[in-house]
Amino acid sequence: MIKALAEVTGYQDGWLSLACQQQTSCGSCKSQSQCGTGIVSKALPGKVNHVSVRSPEPLPTGTLVEIGLGEATLVRSALVVYMVPLMMMFVGALLGQFFFAALAGSGEGGVIALSLGFGALGVGIARRLAKYVGSAEQQQPELLRIMGEPISELAVINTRHQDSD
């Protein structure tokens, strides 16, 4: 299960609205200060994803929760989205090489055009297949646990007034 932390932004009709900060791997690399991607990721703010999860009870805004998504659904979706167009491009290239180039005597242009055409066909097929990869329940993130309640304004101690002499 792929897990992430999210903050509650609202509740309506049994669904929690959450804001989840998108995480990148640029924070853990040793060469992040010299890499162009690392420099750009530091300069730009992180992307916030908004998701909804089922919840039996409302939670206060600002509560931190942990959500999870099944890995099997994610892997199947990636397999369909990436592999179907790629395999169709290979089929188009093979058909172009053996039939157009060999029989019709055309050059590489025909092979490339047929390969790109089959790749576009593969994108269309992948769009249709993506609907059947998993059920809506499998593609929906689930609430794993509630991490903590937000700190109320009354509980916050202003240390400047309380602790200073």
Disulfide bonds with the S-S distance in Angstrom:
none
